[in-house]
Amino acid sequence: MITVHQVDLEIQEILPAFASGELDLEQLENWLVPRSMEAEELPAQTREALYQIELELAEYNHGHRTLHEVRAASALLAATLRAAPRFTTGSSTGTIVPEIKSFTTAGVG
């Protein structure tokens, strides 16, 4: 089973790597498939990010987007997720609690 924390961390690494060209389309799809199969077990924010990646890939595969557009959309999604409050599962109660990321004026958290 893939944990919420693991998927969130992976998304923060995978999307920028794909957007910059470090990962190719096949590598992104190979990463996405097992996570999508367990998406219903993930919090809404994480699940929606996975669904957005799937949508971008589907649009590319059907000729509605170029690879450049998919990479640009991945960069935008990565930036959006970095700026959004993160949610993690509470350790003792299993409730969802916010984890607010702090930012400095230099952009380093």
C-alpha positions in Angstrom: 0.0 0.0 0.0 1.2 3.5 -0.9 0.9 6.0 2.0 -0.6 9.5 1.7 2.7 11.1 2.8 4.6 9.0 0.3 2.4 10.1 -2.6 2.5 13.7 -1.6 6.3 13.7 -1.5 6.5 11.8 -4.8 4.1 14.3 -6.5 6.4 17.2 -5.3 9.4 15.4 -6.9 7.8 13.8 -10.0 5.9 16.8 -11.5 8.9 19.2 -11.6 11.1 16.4 -12.9 8.7 15.7 -15.7 8.1 19.4 -16.4 11.9 19.9 -16.8 12.4 16.9 -19.0 14.3 14.8 -16.5 11.5 12.2 -16.7 9.9 11.2 -20.0 6.3 10.5 -20.6 6.6 6.7 -20.1 8.3 7.2 -16.7 5.5 9.5 -15.6 2.8 7.0 -16.7 4.6 4.1 -15.0 4.7 6.1 -11.8 1.1 7.2 -12.1 -0.7 3.9 -12.8 -0.2 2.2 -9.4 -1.0 5.4 -7.5 -4.2 6.0 -9.5 -5.3 2.5 -8.6 -5.3 3.4 -4.9 -6.5 7.0 -5.4 -9.8 6.5 -3.6 -7.9 5.8 -0.4 -6.1 9.2 -0.6 -7.3 12.6 0.6 -9.2 14.7 -1.9 -6.3 17.1 -2.5 -3.9 14.3 -3.4 -6.5 12.4 -5.4 -7.4 15.5 -7.4 -3.8 16.1 -8.3 -3.5 12.5 -9.5 -6.7 12.9 -11.6 -5.4 16.2 -13.1 -2.2 14.4 -14.2 -4.3 11.6 -15.7 -6.4 14.2 -17.6 -3.4 15.9 -19.0 -2.0 12.6 -20.2 -5.3 11.5 -21.7 -5.6 14.8 -23.6 -2.0 14.3 -24.9 -2.7 10.7 -25.9 -5.8 11.8 -27.8 -4.0 14.6 -29.6 -5.6 17.5 -27.8 -2.4 18.6 -26.1 1.3 18.7 -27.1 4.0 17.2 -24.9 5.2 20.8 -24.3 1.7 21.7 -23.0 1.5 18.7 -20.7 5.0 19.6 -19.3 3.8 23.2 -18.8 0.6 22.0 -17.1 2.7 19.8 -14.8 4.9 22.7 -13.8 1.8 24.8 -13.0 0.2 22.0 -11.0 3.5 21.5 -9.0 3.7 25.2 -8.2 0.0 25.2 -7.2 0.5 22.3 -4.9 3.6 23.8 -3.3 1.6 27.0 -2.5 -1.4 25.2 -1.1 -1.8 24.1 2.5 -1.0 20.4 2.9 -3.2 17.9 4.7 -2.0 14.8 6.4 -3.6 12.1 8.4 -3.5 12.6 12.2 -1.4 9.9 13.8 -3.6 8.9 16.7 -7.2 9.7 15.5 -7.0 9.2 11.8 -8.5 12.7 11.2 -7.3 15.1 8.6 -5.3 17.9 10.0 -3.7 20.8 8.1 0.0 21.0 7.7 0.8 24.6 6.8 4.1 25.1 4.8 6.0 28.3 5.7 7.5 30.5 3.0 10.3 33.1 3.3 10.7 36.1 1.0 13.5 34.2 -0.8 11.0 31.4 -1.6 12.7 28.8 0.5 10.4 27.1 3.1 
